Amino acid sequence: METSNKKDGAKVRFPPPILPVITIVGGHYLSVFVPLVSGYDLPTPARYWIGGLIAAGALLVLGVWPVVLFDKAGQNQLPWTPTTEIIIQGPYHFTRNPMYLMMVLLCIGFAILLSDAWTAVLTPVCALLLYFFAIRPEEAYLEGKFGDSYRAYKQKVRRWI
């Protein structure tokens, strides 16, 4: 009798990218309607370059690259789907959570790009929520499924950076 894989996956109950989107959009609207600081502004070309490079770099190195690695391994990158192997190449060599790190860096990049102090203030909140509602359930799932091999990986590679 074949067992169903429906229950095989981390207990992440929502798409994690929702949190950085809320952080960036919410932070922008708060900055427009309830300014946190007045006069906080990098020169326009500089903030576009700095924020844009942070966001684009994070998206490419910590977003696209892990998706390519998941595709090559025949896995789905959605956290609530089954994981068949632990990926340790590419950015997974220096962070266990490149996609979540990317989400936090996108918040920082957009905070700079849009000159939004509120987005900057809300970014650590976003990181904490990602930790509690996505990373912890994923780590529990992976440790339960892969045991000592995942624990050894955790000893070698940090959660964030």
Rosetta constraint file for C-alpha pairs under 8 A:
AtomPair CA 5 CA 82 HARMONIC 7.12 0.50
AtomPair CA 8 CA 80 HARMONIC 7.77 0.50
AtomPair CA 8 CA 81 HARMONIC 6.67 0.50
AtomPair CA 8 CA 82 HARMONIC 5.09 0.50
AtomPair CA 8 CA 83 HARMONIC 7.94 0.50
AtomPair CA 9 CA 79 HARMONIC 6.79 0.50
AtomPair CA 9 CA 80 HARMONIC 4.52 0.50
AtomPair CA 9 CA 81 HARMONIC 4.62 0.50
AtomPair CA 9 CA 82 HARMONIC 4.50 0.50
AtomPair CA 9 CA 83 HARMONIC 6.80 0.50
AtomPair CA 9 CA 141 HARMONIC 6.77 0.50
AtomPair CA 10 CA 79 HARMONIC 5.88 0.50
AtomPair CA 10 CA 80 HARMONIC 4.73 0.50
AtomPair CA 10 CA 81 HARMONIC 7.02 0.50
AtomPair CA 10 CA 82 HARMONIC 7.71 0.50
AtomPair CA 10 CA 137 HARMONIC 5.65 0.50
AtomPair CA 10 CA 138 HARMONIC 4.89 0.50
AtomPair CA 10 CA 140 HARMONIC 7.60 0.50
AtomPair CA 10 CA 141 HARMONIC 5.14 0.50
AtomPair CA 10 CA 142 HARMONIC 7.70 0.50
AtomPair CA 11 CA 79 HARMONIC 7.97 0.50
AtomPair CA 11 CA 80 HARMONIC 6.08 0.50
AtomPair CA 11 CA 134 HARMONIC 7.94 0.50
AtomPair CA 11 CA 137 HARMONIC 5.51 0.50
AtomPair CA 11 CA 138 HARMONIC 7.03 0.50
AtomPair CA 11 CA 141 HARMONIC 7.60 0.50
AtomPair CA 12 CA 79 HARMONIC 6.39 0.50
AtomPair CA 12 CA 80 HARMONIC 5.67 0.50
AtomPair CA 12 CA 133 HARMONIC 6.47 0.50
AtomPair CA 12 CA 134 HARMONIC 5.44 0.50
AtomPair CA 12 CA 137 HARMONIC 6.25 0.50
AtomPair CA 12 CA 138 HARMONIC 7.26 0.50
AtomPair CA 13 CA 80 HARMONIC 7.58 0.50
AtomPair CA 13 CA 133 HARMONIC 7.89 0.50
AtomPair CA 14 CA 18 HARMONIC 7.90 0.50
AtomPair CA 15 CA 78 HARMONIC 7.95 0.50
AtomPair CA 16 CA 20 HARMONIC 7.92 0.50
AtomPair CA 16 CA 130 HARMONIC 6.84 0.50
AtomPair CA 16 CA 134 HARMONIC 6.75 0.50
AtomPair CA 17 CA 21 HARMONIC 6.42 0.50
AtomPair CA 17 CA 103 HARMONIC 7.00 0.50
AtomPair CA 18 CA 22 HARMONIC 6.12 0.50
AtomPair CA 19 CA 23 HARMONIC 6.11 0.50
AtomPair CA 19 CA 126 HARMONIC 6.08 0.50
AtomPair CA 19 CA 129 HARMONIC 7.70 0.50
AtomPair CA 19 CA 130 HARMONIC 7.39 0.50
AtomPair CA 20 CA 24 HARMONIC 6.01 0.50
AtomPair CA 20 CA 103 HARMONIC 5.94 0.50
AtomPair CA 20 CA 104 HARMONIC 6.92 0.50
AtomPair CA 20 CA 106 HARMONIC 7.60 0.50
AtomPair CA 20 CA 107 HARMONIC 6.22 0.50
AtomPair CA 20 CA 123 HARMONIC 7.82 0.50
AtomPair CA 20 CA 126 HARMONIC 6.34 0.50
AtomPair CA 21 CA 25 HARMONIC 5.97 0.50
AtomPair CA 22 CA 26 HARMONIC 5.38 0.50
AtomPair CA 22 CA 27 HARMONIC 7.79 0.50
AtomPair CA 23 CA 27 HARMONIC 5.59 0.50
AtomPair CA 23 CA 107 HARMONIC 6.99 0.50
AtomPair CA 23 CA 119 HARMONIC 6.10 0.50
AtomPair CA 23 CA 122 HARMONIC 6.14 0.50
AtomPair CA 23 CA 123 HARMONIC 6.62 0.50
AtomPair CA 23 CA 126 HARMONIC 6.59 0.50
AtomPair CA 24 CA 28 HARMONIC 6.02 0.50
AtomPair CA 24 CA 107 HARMONIC 5.97 0.50
AtomPair CA 24 CA 110 HARMONIC 6.85 0.50
AtomPair CA 24 CA 111 HARMONIC 7.35 0.50
AtomPair CA 24 CA 119 HARMONIC 5.63 0.50
AtomPair CA 25 CA 29 HARMONIC 6.27 0.50
AtomPair CA 26 CA 30 HARMONIC 6.08 0.50
AtomPair CA 26 CA 119 HARMONIC 7.42 0.50
AtomPair CA 27 CA 31 HARMONIC 6.03 0.50
AtomPair CA 27 CA 116 HARMONIC 6.66 0.50
AtomPair CA 27 CA 117 HARMONIC 7.59 0.50
AtomPair CA 27 CA 118 HARMONIC 4.67 0.50
AtomPair CA 27 CA 119 HARMONIC 4.08 0.50
AtomPair CA 27 CA 120 HARMONIC 7.76 0.50
AtomPair CA 27 CA 122 HARMONIC 6.85 0.50
AtomPair CA 28 CA 32 HARMONIC 6.27 0.50
AtomPair CA 28 CA 114 HARMONIC 7.57 0.50
AtomPair CA 28 CA 116 HARMONIC 5.94 0.50
AtomPair CA 28 CA 118 HARMONIC 6.91 0.50
AtomPair CA 28 CA 119 HARMONIC 6.41 0.50
AtomPair CA 29 CA 33 HARMONIC 6.11 0.50
AtomPair CA 29 CA 34 HARMONIC 7.96 0.50
AtomPair CA 30 CA 34 HARMONIC 5.10 0.50
AtomPair CA 30 CA 35 HARMONIC 6.67 0.50
AtomPair CA 30 CA 118 HARMONIC 6.37 0.50
AtomPair CA 31 CA 35 HARMONIC 4.57 0.50
AtomPair CA 31 CA 36 HARMONIC 6.47 0.50
AtomPair CA 31 CA 116 HARMONIC 5.76 0.50
AtomPair CA 31 CA 117 HARMONIC 6.66 0.50
AtomPair CA 31 CA 118 HARMONIC 5.70 0.50
AtomPair CA 31 CA 119 HARMONIC 7.88 0.50
AtomPair CA 35 CA 117 HARMONIC 7.95 0.50
AtomPair CA 35 CA 118 HARMONIC 7.86 0.50
AtomPair CA 36 CA 117 HARMONIC 6.32 0.50
AtomPair CA 36 CA 118 HARMONIC 6.54 0.50
AtomPair CA 37 CA 117 HARMONIC 7.02 0.50
AtomPair CA 40 CA 115 HARMONIC 7.29 0.50
AtomPair CA 40 CA 117 HARMONIC 7.68 0.50
AtomPair CA 41 CA 115 HARMONIC 5.88 0.50
AtomPair CA 42 CA 46 HARMONIC 6.62 0.50
AtomPair CA 42 CA 47 HARMONIC 5.59 0.50
AtomPair CA 42 CA 112 HARMONIC 7.92 0.50
AtomPair CA 42 CA 115 HARMONIC 7.10 0.50
AtomPair CA 43 CA 47 HARMONIC 6.18 0.50
AtomPair CA 44 CA 48 HARMONIC 6.29 0.50
AtomPair CA 45 CA 49 HARMONIC 6.27 0.50
AtomPair CA 46 CA 50 HARMONIC 5.97 0.50
AtomPair CA 47 CA 51 HARMONIC 5.62 0.50
AtomPair CA 47 CA 52 HARMONIC 7.76 0.50
AtomPair CA 47 CA 112 HARMONIC 5.71 0.50
AtomPair CA 47 CA 113 HARMONIC 5.04 0.50
AtomPair CA 47 CA 114 HARMONIC 7.69 0.50
AtomPair CA 47 CA 115 HARMONIC 7.34 0.50
AtomPair CA 48 CA 52 HARMONIC 5.48 0.50
AtomPair CA 48 CA 112 HARMONIC 7.55 0.50
AtomPair CA 48 CA 113 HARMONIC 4.88 0.50
AtomPair CA 48 CA 114 HARMONIC 7.86 0.50
AtomPair CA 49 CA 53 HARMONIC 5.84 0.50
AtomPair CA 49 CA 113 HARMONIC 7.65 0.50
AtomPair CA 50 CA 54 HARMONIC 6.25 0.50
AtomPair CA 50 CA 109 HARMONIC 7.37 0.50
AtomPair CA 50 CA 112 HARMONIC 7.14 0.50
AtomPair CA 50 CA 113 HARMONIC 7.13 0.50
AtomPair CA 51 CA 55 HARMONIC 6.14 0.50
AtomPair CA 51 CA 108 HARMONIC 7.37 0.50
AtomPair CA 51 CA 109 HARMONIC 4.05 0.50
AtomPair CA 51 CA 110 HARMONIC 5.88 0.50
AtomPair CA 51 CA 111 HARMONIC 7.31 0.50
AtomPair CA 51 CA 112 HARMONIC 4.88 0.50
AtomPair CA 51 CA 113 HARMONIC 4.37 0.50
AtomPair CA 52 CA 56 HARMONIC 5.85 0.50
AtomPair CA 52 CA 109 HARMONIC 6.21 0.50
AtomPair CA 52 CA 110 HARMONIC 7.46 0.50
AtomPair CA 52 CA 113 HARMONIC 6.31 0.50
AtomPair CA 53 CA 57 HARMONIC 5.67 0.50
AtomPair CA 53 CA 109 HARMONIC 7.54 0.50
AtomPair CA 54 CA 58 HARMONIC 6.00 0.50
AtomPair CA 54 CA 105 HARMONIC 6.76 0.50
AtomPair CA 54 CA 106 HARMONIC 7.06 0.50
AtomPair CA 54 CA 108 HARMONIC 7.66 0.50
AtomPair CA 54 CA 109 HARMONIC 5.09 0.50
AtomPair CA 55 CA 59 HARMONIC 6.06 0.50
AtomPair CA 55 CA 105 HARMONIC 6.41 0.50
AtomPair CA 55 CA 106 HARMONIC 4.72 0.50
AtomPair CA 55 CA 107 HARMONIC 7.88 0.50
AtomPair CA 55 CA 108 HARMONIC 7.71 0.50
AtomPair CA 55 CA 109 HARMONIC 4.81 0.50
AtomPair CA 55 CA 110 HARMONIC 6.93 0.50
AtomPair CA 56 CA 60 HARMONIC 6.16 0.50
AtomPair CA 57 CA 61 HARMONIC 5.90 0.50
AtomPair CA 57 CA 62 HARMONIC 7.77 0.50
AtomPair CA 58 CA 62 HARMONIC 5.17 0.50
AtomPair CA 58 CA 63 HARMONIC 6.60 0.50
AtomPair CA 58 CA 102 HARMONIC 5.00 0.50
AtomPair CA 58 CA 103 HARMONIC 7.97 0.50
AtomPair CA 58 CA 105 HARMONIC 6.23 0.50
AtomPair CA 58 CA 106 HARMONIC 6.67 0.50
AtomPair CA 59 CA 63 HARMONIC 4.62 0.50
AtomPair CA 59 CA 64 HARMONIC 6.25 0.50
AtomPair CA 59 CA 102 HARMONIC 6.16 0.50
AtomPair CA 59 CA 106 HARMONIC 7.46 0.50
AtomPair CA 60 CA 64 HARMONIC 4.94 0.50
AtomPair CA 60 CA 65 HARMONIC 6.32 0.50
AtomPair CA 61 CA 65 HARMONIC 5.48 0.50
AtomPair CA 61 CA 66 HARMONIC 7.78 0.50
AtomPair CA 61 CA 91 HARMONIC 7.22 0.50
AtomPair CA 62 CA 66 HARMONIC 6.34 0.50
AtomPair CA 62 CA 91 HARMONIC 6.56 0.50
AtomPair CA 62 CA 98 HARMONIC 4.88 0.50
AtomPair CA 62 CA 99 HARMONIC 5.48 0.50
AtomPair CA 62 CA 101 HARMONIC 7.13 0.50
AtomPair CA 62 CA 102 HARMONIC 5.25 0.50
AtomPair CA 63 CA 67 HARMONIC 6.57 0.50
AtomPair CA 63 CA 98 HARMONIC 6.99 0.50
AtomPair CA 63 CA 99 HARMONIC 5.28 0.50
AtomPair CA 63 CA 102 HARMONIC 6.13 0.50
AtomPair CA 64 CA 68 HARMONIC 6.29 0.50
AtomPair CA 65 CA 69 HARMONIC 6.32 0.50
AtomPair CA 65 CA 90 HARMONIC 7.36 0.50
AtomPair CA 65 CA 91 HARMONIC 7.61 0.50
AtomPair CA 66 CA 70 HARMONIC 6.13 0.50
AtomPair CA 66 CA 90 HARMONIC 7.39 0.50
AtomPair CA 66 CA 91 HARMONIC 7.06 0.50
AtomPair CA 66 CA 92 HARMONIC 7.82 0.50
AtomPair CA 66 CA 98 HARMONIC 7.21 0.50
AtomPair CA 66 CA 99 HARMONIC 7.22 0.50
AtomPair CA 67 CA 71 HARMONIC 6.15 0.50
AtomPair CA 67 CA 77 HARMONIC 6.49 0.50
AtomPair CA 68 CA 72 HARMONIC 6.18 0.50
AtomPair CA 69 CA 73 HARMONIC 6.22 0.50
AtomPair CA 69 CA 87 HARMONIC 7.58 0.50
AtomPair CA 69 CA 89 HARMONIC 7.84 0.50
AtomPair CA 69 CA 90 HARMONIC 7.88 0.50
AtomPair CA 70 CA 74 HARMONIC 6.18 0.50
AtomPair CA 70 CA 75 HARMONIC 5.06 0.50
AtomPair CA 70 CA 76 HARMONIC 6.31 0.50
AtomPair CA 70 CA 77 HARMONIC 6.15 0.50
AtomPair CA 70 CA 87 HARMONIC 7.71 0.50
AtomPair CA 71 CA 75 HARMONIC 5.79 0.50
AtomPair CA 71 CA 76 HARMONIC 7.01 0.50
AtomPair CA 73 CA 85 HARMONIC 7.95 0.50
AtomPair CA 75 CA 82 HARMONIC 7.82 0.50
AtomPair CA 75 CA 83 HARMONIC 6.65 0.50
AtomPair CA 75 CA 84 HARMONIC 7.01 0.50
AtomPair CA 76 CA 81 HARMONIC 6.57 0.50
AtomPair CA 76 CA 82 HARMONIC 7.68 0.50
AtomPair CA 76 CA 83 HARMONIC 7.74 0.50
AtomPair CA 77 CA 81 HARMONIC 7.62 0.50
AtomPair CA 79 CA 134 HARMONIC 7.79 0.50
AtomPair CA 79 CA 138 HARMONIC 6.91 0.50
AtomPair CA 83 CA 142 HARMONIC 7.88 0.50
AtomPair CA 86 CA 150 HARMONIC 7.43 0.50
AtomPair CA 87 CA 92 HARMONIC 6.64 0.50
AtomPair CA 88 CA 92 HARMONIC 4.79 0.50
AtomPair CA 88 CA 93 HARMONIC 5.34 0.50
AtomPair CA 89 CA 93 HARMONIC 5.43 0.50
AtomPair CA 91 CA 95 HARMONIC 6.13 0.50
AtomPair CA 91 CA 98 HARMONIC 6.26 0.50
AtomPair CA 92 CA 96 HARMONIC 5.32 0.50
AtomPair CA 92 CA 97 HARMONIC 7.12 0.50
AtomPair CA 92 CA 98 HARMONIC 6.61 0.50
AtomPair CA 92 CA 157 HARMONIC 7.85 0.50
AtomPair CA 93 CA 157 HARMONIC 6.67 0.50
AtomPair CA 94 CA 157 HARMONIC 5.73 0.50
AtomPair CA 94 CA 158 HARMONIC 6.82 0.50
AtomPair CA 94 CA 161 HARMONIC 6.31 0.50
AtomPair CA 95 CA 157 HARMONIC 5.87 0.50
AtomPair CA 95 CA 158 HARMONIC 5.48 0.50
AtomPair CA 95 CA 159 HARMONIC 5.71 0.50
AtomPair CA 95 CA 160 HARMONIC 5.34 0.50
AtomPair CA 95 CA 161 HARMONIC 5.19 0.50
AtomPair CA 96 CA 154 HARMONIC 7.64 0.50
AtomPair CA 96 CA 157 HARMONIC 6.24 0.50
AtomPair CA 96 CA 158 HARMONIC 6.18 0.50
AtomPair CA 96 CA 159 HARMONIC 4.99 0.50
AtomPair CA 96 CA 160 HARMONIC 6.55 0.50
AtomPair CA 97 CA 101 HARMONIC 6.13 0.50
AtomPair CA 97 CA 135 HARMONIC 7.70 0.50
AtomPair CA 97 CA 159 HARMONIC 6.12 0.50
AtomPair CA 97 CA 160 HARMONIC 6.11 0.50
AtomPair CA 98 CA 102 HARMONIC 5.98 0.50
AtomPair CA 98 CA 160 HARMONIC 7.42 0.50
AtomPair CA 99 CA 103 HARMONIC 6.36 0.50
AtomPair CA 100 CA 104 HARMONIC 6.47 0.50
AtomPair CA 100 CA 130 HARMONIC 7.13 0.50
AtomPair CA 101 CA 105 HARMONIC 6.18 0.50
AtomPair CA 101 CA 160 HARMONIC 6.26 0.50
AtomPair CA 102 CA 106 HARMONIC 5.99 0.50
AtomPair CA 103 CA 107 HARMONIC 6.45 0.50
AtomPair CA 104 CA 108 HARMONIC 6.46 0.50
AtomPair CA 104 CA 123 HARMONIC 6.51 0.50
AtomPair CA 104 CA 124 HARMONIC 7.98 0.50
AtomPair CA 104 CA 126 HARMONIC 7.19 0.50
AtomPair CA 104 CA 127 HARMONIC 6.20 0.50
AtomPair CA 105 CA 109 HARMONIC 5.97 0.50
AtomPair CA 106 CA 110 HARMONIC 6.03 0.50
AtomPair CA 107 CA 111 HARMONIC 6.01 0.50
AtomPair CA 107 CA 119 HARMONIC 6.76 0.50
AtomPair CA 107 CA 120 HARMONIC 7.20 0.50
AtomPair CA 107 CA 123 HARMONIC 6.03 0.50
AtomPair CA 108 CA 112 HARMONIC 6.34 0.50
AtomPair CA 108 CA 119 HARMONIC 7.49 0.50
AtomPair CA 108 CA 120 HARMONIC 6.11 0.50
AtomPair CA 108 CA 123 HARMONIC 6.89 0.50
AtomPair CA 109 CA 113 HARMONIC 6.01 0.50
AtomPair CA 110 CA 114 HARMONIC 5.70 0.50
AtomPair CA 110 CA 115 HARMONIC 7.72 0.50
AtomPair CA 110 CA 116 HARMONIC 7.72 0.50
AtomPair CA 110 CA 119 HARMONIC 7.67 0.50
AtomPair CA 111 CA 115 HARMONIC 5.48 0.50
AtomPair CA 111 CA 116 HARMONIC 4.75 0.50
AtomPair CA 111 CA 117 HARMONIC 6.55 0.50
AtomPair CA 111 CA 118 HARMONIC 7.75 0.50
AtomPair CA 111 CA 119 HARMONIC 5.18 0.50
AtomPair CA 111 CA 120 HARMONIC 5.36 0.50
AtomPair CA 112 CA 116 HARMONIC 6.61 0.50
AtomPair CA 112 CA 120 HARMONIC 7.94 0.50
AtomPair CA 116 CA 120 HARMONIC 6.58 0.50
AtomPair CA 117 CA 121 HARMONIC 6.22 0.50
AtomPair CA 118 CA 122 HARMONIC 6.02 0.50
AtomPair CA 119 CA 123 HARMONIC 6.04 0.50
AtomPair CA 120 CA 124 HARMONIC 7.87 0.50
AtomPair CA 121 CA 125 HARMONIC 7.81 0.50
AtomPair CA 122 CA 126 HARMONIC 6.32 0.50
AtomPair CA 123 CA 127 HARMONIC 6.27 0.50
AtomPair CA 124 CA 128 HARMONIC 6.19 0.50
AtomPair CA 125 CA 129 HARMONIC 6.19 0.50
AtomPair CA 126 CA 130 HARMONIC 6.13 0.50
AtomPair CA 127 CA 131 HARMONIC 6.15 0.50
AtomPair CA 128 CA 132 HARMONIC 6.24 0.50
AtomPair CA 129 CA 133 HARMONIC 5.81 0.50
AtomPair CA 129 CA 134 HARMONIC 7.75 0.50
AtomPair CA 130 CA 134 HARMONIC 5.21 0.50
AtomPair CA 130 CA 135 HARMONIC 6.25 0.50
AtomPair CA 131 CA 135 HARMONIC 4.69 0.50
AtomPair CA 131 CA 136 HARMONIC 5.94 0.50
AtomPair CA 132 CA 136 HARMONIC 5.57 0.50
AtomPair CA 132 CA 137 HARMONIC 7.62 0.50
AtomPair CA 133 CA 137 HARMONIC 6.72 0.50
AtomPair CA 134 CA 138 HARMONIC 6.16 0.50
AtomPair CA 135 CA 139 HARMONIC 6.03 0.50
AtomPair CA 136 CA 140 HARMONIC 6.16 0.50
AtomPair CA 137 CA 141 HARMONIC 6.15 0.50
AtomPair CA 138 CA 142 HARMONIC 6.08 0.50
AtomPair CA 139 CA 143 HARMONIC 5.95 0.50
AtomPair CA 140 CA 144 HARMONIC 6.05 0.50
AtomPair CA 141 CA 145 HARMONIC 6.09 0.50
AtomPair CA 142 CA 146 HARMONIC 5.71 0.50
AtomPair CA 142 CA 147 HARMONIC 7.40 0.50
AtomPair CA 142 CA 150 HARMONIC 6.63 0.50
AtomPair CA 143 CA 147 HARMONIC 4.80 0.50
AtomPair CA 143 CA 148 HARMONIC 7.54 0.50
AtomPair CA 143 CA 150 HARMONIC 5.65 0.50
AtomPair CA 143 CA 151 HARMONIC 6.57 0.50
AtomPair CA 146 CA 150 HARMONIC 5.50 0.50
AtomPair CA 147 CA 151 HARMONIC 6.30 0.50
AtomPair CA 148 CA 152 HARMONIC 6.00 0.50
AtomPair CA 149 CA 153 HARMONIC 6.31 0.50
AtomPair CA 150 CA 154 HARMONIC 6.16 0.50
AtomPair CA 151 CA 155 HARMONIC 6.33 0.50
AtomPair CA 152 CA 156 HARMONIC 6.54 0.50
AtomPair CA 153 CA 157 HARMONIC 6.05 0.50
AtomPair CA 154 CA 158 HARMONIC 6.61 0.50
AtomPair CA 154 CA 159 HARMONIC 7.58 0.50
